[in-house]
Every structure is written in C-alpha cells, then in structure tokens.
C-alpha cells in the first residue's frame, strides 16, 4: 500500500512529464564528449546531423547511373570537399563516406589539432589556451574551441605574437631574440 502524496509532492509530480521522459543513456555520446572535451552538447548533435546529411547525399549520388557525368562530377566534388576539410583520408570512392562519423568532425576541432601538432600537452590545456586568446589561425585570433581546422589551415595555427606562452617557449628553446625583449 502506498501512502497518499502530500500537496507539494503532487505539485512537483505535475511538473514532470513521465510519458515523454528522455533518459540520457547514450554512453557513446558521453564518451566522445569527454574524449574531445566538448562543453556544448549542441556541437556534437550538430556534427551528427551534418554527418547524416552527408551520408544521405552520398547514397543519393550512388543511386544515380555510374556512367552519368552528373554523378561523376557530384561525387568528385563531394569527395574533394570532405578531403580538403580533413574528414576523410582518401578520395577514391563514395564508400569512404559510409565510415564518416561525428568523431571525424571532433578530430578537426582546434584544440585537438593543437595537441596533434604538439602545441599543447592535452586537449584541456589546448582548450584553455584557445579560450584565453593565445592561439591564432592565419591572421585571426580564435577564441572558440569549436573552430574547425581544415587541411590547408593546419599549417597556419600559431601562437599570438604578444602571447606570454610563446615567449616562454622561445626562451626554453633558446631562440628568443634580444630585439623582442619588450
């Protein structure tokens, strides 16, 4: 026998909708969020949606006649775009797009690229550097850790010139010039 609920308990239960309750049991998503230190869950869901759209587009292109020049042109442009973004390793066929996942987008985030290029020890410290404004991509200072770095932009990820971190690194490597002491 269950006791009768008190007034405040009934009021609280009215606010919770048990019919459309969403239980967060996606362990894979949580692992990816922790591995790549993604603070906003919206970013990961956006990556998943983009991946689904790309895979649908690839299947629609695959359904076309293999000798059709439109199919050849579209598949080449799609593969070239994905390759230049760094999401796929080779651009031979559309079968590669099947293995595209949201993790591919996560690997192209600025802190992950910084760790891969040995600019930071961990993704957490790289994220802090980006948020504090110590990193630039090309001429622009980037403060958003969700910034996606393409293959072409990888070479242009550097420290900000006035950054104290860059000065410490230069001193450690004994490459700091006396002219830049100010």
N, C-alpha and C positions, 0 to 999 in steps of 0.2 A: 504494500500500500504506500503510495506516495503522498507526502504532505501537501497541503494547499499552499500555493505560492503567495508570498507577500506582495503588497502593492508595487513596491519598487522593483521586485524581481519580474513581475508581469510586464511592467513598463519597459524594462531592459530587453525582455524577450520579444517585445513588439518591434523593436528597432532592428533585430537581427532576422534576416530572411534565410531560413534554413533550406528552402526549396532551391534557390539559386546560389547556394553557398559554394564558393570556389576554394577548394583545398589546394594549397601550393605543394604539390608532390612531384614536381618536375626536378628530379635530382640532377639530371644532366645540365639543365639550365643553371642551376645553382653552382655546379662545378665550374662551368665556363665563366660565370660572373666572378667567382673567386680567383680562378687561374689568371684571368686578364685584368683583374682589379677594376671591373666596370661598376661605377657607382650608380648609374641610372639604368634601371631595368628596361626603360623605354628604348635605349640604344640597342640592346640585344634583340628586343622584339622587332625593331625596325630592320635589323640585319636579317632576321628570319624572314620577314615579309619580302625584302628585296631578293633574297635567295630563292624564295618560292616563285616570284615573278620571273626571274632569270631562267629557272628550270622550266617553267611553263612555256616561255618564249622559245627555249631550245627544243622542247618537244614539238611545238607548232612548226618550227623550221624543219625539224626532222621528218615531219609528216608530209612535207612537200616532195615533189618528184626530184630524185637525186640529180637529174641532168638539167633541171631548171636553173637558168642563170640567176634568177632572183634568189633562189635558195643558196647558191654558191656565194653570192655577194653578201647576203644577210649573215650566213654562218661565219664567213671570213671576218666581217666587221664585228660581230659579237665576240668571237674568239680573240680578235685583236684588242678590243676594249678590255676584256677580262684579263688578258695577259699584261697589258700596259698598266692596269691597276694593281697587278701583282696577285690576283686572286687565283690564277691557275699557273701551273709550271710550264706547260707546253700548249701550243695552239694547233694541234694536228687535227683533232676531230671533235664533234659535239658530245662524244661520250664522256669527255672530261668534265663537262658541266654537271653531269649526274652526281659527281662527288663534291660539288660545291656546297659549302655549309656556312653557317653564320660564324663559325670559328675562323674561316678564311678572312672575313672582314675584321674580326678581332685581332688577327695577326698583323693587320695593316695599320693599326692604331699607332699614334706617335710614340707613346711610352714603350710599346713592345718593340718598335723599330729601334728605339734608342738602346734598349737592352741588347738587342741582337747586334748592334754596331758597337757594343762595349762602351757606350757613353754613360751608362749607369749600371749599378750592380743588380738592382731588382726593379720590377715594374712599379712597386710602391714609391721608391725614391724617384724614378723617372717621372711618375705622375706628379709628384710634389714639385719637381723642377719645372715641369710644363705649366702647372697652375700658378707658380710664382713668377713666371715670365722670364726664365733663364734660357729658353730654347727658341730658336727661330728656324723657319723653313724658308730658304731663299732670303728675300729682304724683309719678310714679315715676322714679327714676334707672335708666336702662337701660345695662347693660354688655355686652349680647350684640349683635354686629353683624348677626346673622341675624334680628333682630326685624323683623317685617313691619308696615309702617305703612299703615293704611287711609286712605281719603279723609278721613274725619271726624277722624282723629288727626293729619293733616298740619299743621294749624294749631297744635297743642299741642306741637310739637317745639321745645324751647328749651334754653338753656344752664342748667346748675345755678347757683343764686344765688351760692353761695360759690366759683364757678369763677374761677380767675385769668384764664382766656381771656375770660370775659365782662367782667371789669374792664378788660382791655386794650382790648377793643372799645369799651367805653363811653368810656374815656379818648381813644381815637383819634377817635371821633365827637364828642368834647367834650360828652357827655351825662351824665357821671358826677356824681352829687350829692355834696356835701361830707358829708352825713349818712352816706353809705355808705362813708366812707373807712376804716373799721375793718377 
